[in-house]
Amino acid sequence: MTPGKAFLTPEEIRSFNGRSDWWGLWLVVHCWGVIALALAGFAFWPNVLTFILAVMVIGSRQLGLAILMHEAAHVALFKTRTYNEFAGEWLCGRPILADVFEYRRYHLQHHQHTQTDKDPDLNLSRPFPTTKASMWRKVWRDISGQTGFKQRSQQVMMAFKLAGDTDDVNADDLAQAFSGPVLGRAIIANAVIFAIMWAVGAWWWWFAFWMLPLLTWFQLVLRIRNIAEHGVVEFSNDPLRNVRTTQAGPIMRLFLAPYYVNYHLEHHLIMHVPCRHLPRLHQLMIEKGHGDAMRIGRSYWDVIKLAASKPA
């Protein structure tokens, strides 16, 4: 599951392996710090614009928590395994109702069978390209909360094992959507968030600034990220063509691609590389002459246009 061996020497691969407890701490603190700043912006200037901005920023950082949980699933967030597992579960996964351990089990199958019939994520990429009308319907379902409500309802029903209601849903489906089949610890984590938001703001803040972003903006940016990574690429074993890296500027990194998640091709080349090393790995691949063979999107907007390019 390290296709980068075909392009990089063992010494080059080892140069990217360095993990750091301090870097892991910084990433987690940064993510929660941005969430706190979004809340502070609304608290000091309460109006419609700061409310909408807070929902968007927090939803994007909920994606950031999912990305850091993904990092922990690869045991790359912290150098110390105990810190890695604790942060991945309690500081990243459980607050967004996700299960890092279930996700790890499922996600490694994706790396082993990328864009093949055995890839558990194939249903995320197979529908593309699609029509513009279909893409807009997907966007509306996400931003209106329909996708989020459906997924969370399935999560609750599976957690309580409601007979007959989850026949078409399994643990892999939930892990794929950054959910999980067990809710107990997620309830504890969210009770803490609810208490903190009430203490510093108001009782309704958790509903407005945590569940609302999770059900709406988070779903939209998660879909866009999924499309950018594996939508409209080759269904093959070629590690430079069955996955995409997408260029992202500061605005996109704030709202759509936090914590180097846009360097997805490089992540697939060496899946255990800490995210902060991915830009350097990208540059090395370019310097070694592989740039022309790599799937690199010029922007997220370009990738979405490509994904919606099927004639009506």
C-alpha positions as CSV (number, residue, x, y, z in Angstrom):
1,M,0.0,0.0,0.0
2,T,3.0,2.3,-0.7
3,P,2.9,2.9,-4.5
4,G,5.4,5.7,-4.0
5,K,8.1,3.0,-3.9
6,A,7.9,3.0,-7.7
7,F,9.0,6.6,-7.9
8,L,11.0,7.3,-4.8
9,T,14.1,5.8,-3.2
10,P,13.8,4.2,0.3
11,E,15.9,7.1,1.6
12,E,13.6,9.7,0.1
13,I,10.6,7.9,1.6
14,R,12.2,7.8,5.0
15,S,12.8,11.5,4.8
16,F,9.1,12.1,5.0
17,N,8.4,9.8,7.9
18,G,9.1,12.2,10.8
19,R,6.2,12.6,13.2
20,S,6.0,15.2,16.0
21,D,3.8,15.5,19.1
22,W,4.2,19.3,19.0
23,W,3.0,19.5,15.4
24,G,0.1,17.2,16.2
25,L,-0.8,19.5,19.1
26,W,-0.5,22.6,17.0
27,L,-2.9,21.2,14.3
28,V,-5.5,20.2,16.8
29,V,-5.3,23.5,18.7
30,H,-5.3,25.5,15.4
31,C,-8.5,23.7,14.3
32,W,-10.4,24.4,17.5
33,G,-8.9,27.9,17.7
34,V,-10.4,28.8,14.3
35,I,-13.8,27.5,15.5
36,A,-13.4,29.7,18.6
37,L,-12.6,32.7,16.5
38,A,-15.7,32.2,14.3
39,L,-17.8,32.1,17.5
40,A,-16.1,35.2,18.8
41,G,-16.8,37.0,15.6
42,F,-20.5,36.4,16.0
43,A,-20.4,37.2,19.8
44,F,-18.8,40.6,19.2
45,W,-20.7,41.5,16.0
46,P,-24.0,39.6,16.1
47,N,-25.7,39.9,12.7
48,V,-26.8,37.7,9.8
49,L,-23.4,38.0,8.0
50,T,-21.3,37.0,10.9
51,F,-23.8,34.1,11.6
52,I,-23.5,32.8,8.1
53,L,-19.7,33.2,8.1
54,A,-19.5,31.3,11.4
55,V,-21.5,28.5,10.1
56,M,-19.3,28.2,7.0
57,V,-16.0,28.5,8.9
58,I,-17.1,26.0,11.6
59,G,-18.4,23.6,9.0
60,S,-15.1,23.8,7.2
61,R,-13.2,23.2,10.5
62,Q,-15.5,20.2,11.2
63,L,-14.1,18.9,7.9
64,G,-10.7,19.9,9.4
65,L,-11.4,17.6,12.4
66,A,-12.4,14.8,10.0
67,I,-9.1,15.3,8.2
68,L,-7.1,15.3,11.4
69,M,-9.0,12.1,12.5
70,H,-8.0,10.7,9.1
71,E,-4.4,11.6,10.0
72,A,-4.7,9.8,13.3
73,A,-6.2,6.8,11.5
74,H,-2.9,6.6,9.7
75,V,-1.0,7.0,13.0
76,A,0.5,10.2,11.6
77,L,-1.1,12.9,13.8
78,F,1.2,12.4,16.9
79,K,4.5,10.7,17.3
80,T,3.3,9.1,20.6
81,R,0.7,6.4,19.8
82,T,-1.3,7.1,23.0
83,Y,-1.6,10.8,22.1
84,N,-2.5,9.9,18.5
85,E,-5.4,7.6,19.6
86,F,-6.7,10.0,22.2
87,A,-6.7,13.0,20.0
88,G,-8.1,11.1,17.0
89,E,-11.0,9.8,19.0
90,W,-11.9,12.5,21.6
91,L,-10.6,15.8,20.0
92,C,-11.3,15.0,16.4
93,G,-13.7,12.1,15.8
94,R,-16.3,12.0,18.5
95,P,-17.2,15.7,18.3
96,I,-18.4,15.2,14.7
97,L,-20.0,11.8,15.6
98,A,-17.2,9.9,13.9
99,D,-15.4,6.7,15.0
100,V,-11.6,6.8,14.3
101,F,-11.2,3.1,14.9
102,E,-14.0,2.0,12.6
103,Y,-12.8,4.5,10.0
104,R,-9.3,3.1,10.2
105,R,-10.5,-0.4,9.5
106,Y,-12.6,0.7,6.5
107,H,-10.2,3.3,5.1
108,L,-7.2,1.0,4.7
109,Q,-9.3,-1.0,2.3
110,H,-9.6,2.1,0.2
111,H,-5.8,2.5,0.0
112,Q,-5.3,-1.1,-0.8
113,H,-7.9,-1.2,-3.6
114,T,-8.0,2.4,-4.9
115,Q,-10.4,2.9,-7.9
116,T,-10.9,-0.9,-8.4
117,D,-14.0,-3.0,-7.9
118,K,-12.8,-3.7,-4.3
119,D,-12.5,-0.1,-3.4
120,P,-15.2,0.7,-0.7
121,D,-15.1,4.3,-1.8
122,L,-15.9,3.5,-5.4
123,N,-19.5,4.7,-5.0
124,L,-18.2,8.2,-4.3
125,S,-16.4,8.4,-7.7
126,R,-18.3,6.1,-10.0
127,P,-21.2,8.6,-10.6
128,F,-19.0,11.2,-12.2
129,P,-19.0,12.9,-14.6
130,T,-22.7,13.8,-14.2
131,T,-24.9,16.6,-15.5
132,K,-25.0,20.1,-14.2
133,A,-28.6,19.6,-13.1
134,S,-27.6,16.5,-11.1
135,M,-24.7,18.3,-9.6
136,W,-26.9,21.2,-8.5
137,R,-29.4,18.7,-7.0
138,K,-26.6,17.2,-4.9
139,V,-25.4,20.6,-3.8
140,W,-29.0,21.6,-2.7
141,R,-29.4,18.3,-0.8
142,D,-26.2,19.0,1.0
143,I,-26.6,22.7,1.8
144,S,-30.3,22.3,2.8
145,G,-29.4,19.6,5.3
146,Q,-31.2,16.7,3.6
147,T,-28.0,14.7,3.1
148,G,-26.8,15.3,6.7
149,F,-30.2,14.5,8.2
150,K,-30.4,11.3,6.3
151,Q,-26.9,10.2,7.3
152,R,-27.4,11.1,11.0
153,S,-30.8,9.3,11.0
154,Q,-29.1,6.2,9.7
155,Q,-26.4,6.5,12.3
156,V,-28.9,6.8,15.1
157,M,-31.0,3.9,13.9
158,M,-27.9,1.7,13.5
159,A,-26.6,2.7,16.9
160,F,-29.9,1.7,18.5
161,K,-30.2,-1.3,16.1
162,L,-33.8,-0.5,15.0
163,A,-34.8,-3.6,13.3
164,G,-35.6,-3.3,9.6
165,D,-34.5,0.4,9.4
166,T,-30.8,-0.2,8.5
167,D,-30.9,-3.1,6.1
168,D,-29.2,-1.1,3.4
169,V,-26.7,0.6,5.7
170,N,-23.6,-1.0,7.2
171,A,-20.6,0.2,9.3
172,D,-18.6,0.9,6.2
173,D,-21.3,3.3,4.9
174,L,-21.2,5.2,8.1
175,A,-17.4,5.3,8.2
176,Q,-17.3,6.6,4.7
177,A,-19.6,9.5,5.7
178,F,-17.4,10.2,8.8
179,S,-20.1,8.7,11.0
180,G,-20.0,5.6,13.3
181,P,-22.2,2.8,14.5
182,V,-21.7,3.7,18.2
183,L,-23.0,7.0,19.6
184,G,-22.3,6.8,23.4
185,R,-18.9,8.5,23.3
186,A,-20.0,11.0,20.7
187,I,-22.8,12.0,23.0
188,I,-20.4,12.6,25.8
189,A,-18.1,14.8,23.5
190,N,-21.0,16.8,22.3
191,A,-22.4,17.3,25.8
192,V,-19.1,18.9,26.6
193,I,-19.3,21.1,23.5
194,F,-22.9,22.0,24.4
195,A,-21.9,23.0,28.0
196,I,-18.9,25.1,26.8
197,M,-21.0,26.9,24.1
198,W,-23.7,27.6,26.7
199,A,-21.2,28.9,29.2
200,V,-19.5,31.4,26.8
201,G,-22.6,32.2,24.7
202,A,-26.1,30.9,24.8
203,W,-28.0,27.5,25.1
204,W,-28.8,27.6,21.4
205,W,-25.3,28.0,20.2
206,W,-24.7,24.2,20.0
207,F,-27.7,23.8,17.7
208,A,-26.8,26.9,15.6
209,F,-23.1,26.6,15.5
210,W,-22.4,22.9,15.8
211,M,-25.2,20.8,14.5
212,L,-26.3,23.2,11.8
213,P,-22.9,23.4,10.2
214,L,-22.5,19.6,10.6
215,L,-25.7,19.0,8.8
216,T,-25.2,21.5,6.0
217,W,-21.9,23.1,5.1
218,F,-19.8,20.2,6.3
219,Q,-21.7,17.9,4.0
220,L,-21.2,20.2,1.0
221,V,-17.4,20.6,1.5
222,L,-17.1,16.9,2.2
223,R,-18.7,16.1,-1.1
224,I,-16.5,18.6,-3.0
225,R,-13.5,17.1,-1.4
226,N,-14.5,13.6,-2.3
227,I,-15.1,14.6,-6.0
228,A,-11.8,16.4,-6.2
229,E,-9.9,13.4,-4.9
230,H,-11.3,10.6,-7.0
231,G,-14.0,12.0,-9.3
232,V,-13.4,11.8,-13.0
233,V,-10.0,10.0,-12.8
234,E,-8.9,6.6,-14.2
235,F,-10.4,3.4,-12.9
236,S,-7.0,1.7,-12.8
237,N,-4.1,0.7,-10.7
238,D,-2.0,3.7,-11.8
239,P,-1.2,5.7,-8.7
240,L,-0.6,8.9,-10.7
241,R,-3.9,8.7,-12.6
242,N,-6.5,7.1,-10.2
243,V,-6.3,10.0,-7.7
244,R,-6.0,13.8,-7.9
245,T,-4.1,16.6,-6.2
246,T,-5.9,20.0,-6.5
247,Q,-4.2,23.3,-6.2
248,A,-5.7,25.5,-3.5
249,G,-5.1,29.1,-2.5
250,P,-5.7,30.7,1.0
251,I,-9.5,31.1,0.6
252,M,-9.9,27.5,-0.5
253,R,-7.7,26.3,2.3
254,L,-9.9,28.2,4.8
255,F,-13.2,26.9,3.5
256,L,-12.5,23.7,1.6
257,A,-9.1,22.2,1.9
258,P,-7.6,22.6,5.4
259,Y,-4.5,20.8,6.6
260,Y,-3.0,20.0,3.2
261,V,-5.9,17.7,2.2
262,N,-5.7,18.9,-1.4
263,Y,-2.4,16.9,-1.8
264,H,-4.3,13.7,-2.1
265,L,-2.2,12.0,-4.8
266,E,0.9,12.4,-2.6
267,H,-1.0,11.0,0.3
268,H,-1.8,7.9,-1.7
269,L,1.8,7.5,-2.7
270,I,2.9,7.2,0.9
271,M,-0.2,7.0,3.1
272,H,1.6,7.3,6.5
273,V,3.3,10.6,5.7
274,P,2.2,13.4,8.1
275,C,0.2,16.0,6.2
276,R,2.7,18.8,6.8
277,H,5.2,16.9,4.6
278,L,2.8,16.5,1.6
279,P,3.7,19.8,-0.1
280,R,7.4,18.9,0.0
281,L,6.6,15.4,-1.4
282,H,4.6,17.1,-4.2
283,Q,7.5,19.3,-5.1
284,L,9.9,16.3,-5.1
285,M,7.7,14.4,-7.5
286,I,7.7,17.4,-9.8
287,E,11.4,17.8,-9.6
288,K,11.9,14.1,-10.5
289,G,9.9,14.6,-13.7
290,H,6.6,13.0,-12.8
291,G,4.5,16.2,-13.0
292,D,3.1,15.6,-16.5
293,A,1.8,12.1,-15.5
294,M,0.2,13.3,-12.3
295,R,-3.5,14.2,-12.1
296,I,-3.3,17.8,-10.8
297,G,-6.4,20.0,-10.8
298,R,-5.8,23.7,-11.3
299,S,-8.6,24.6,-8.9
300,Y,-11.5,23.1,-7.1
301,W,-13.8,25.0,-9.4
302,D,-12.2,23.4,-12.5
303,V,-12.6,20.0,-11.0
304,I,-16.3,20.6,-10.2
305,K,-16.9,21.8,-13.8
306,L,-15.2,18.6,-15.1
307,A,-17.4,16.5,-12.7
308,A,-20.5,18.2,-14.0
309,S,-19.6,18.0,-17.7
310,K,-21.8,15.1,-18.8
311,P,-24.3,16.3,-21.5
312,A,-27.9,16.6,-20.3
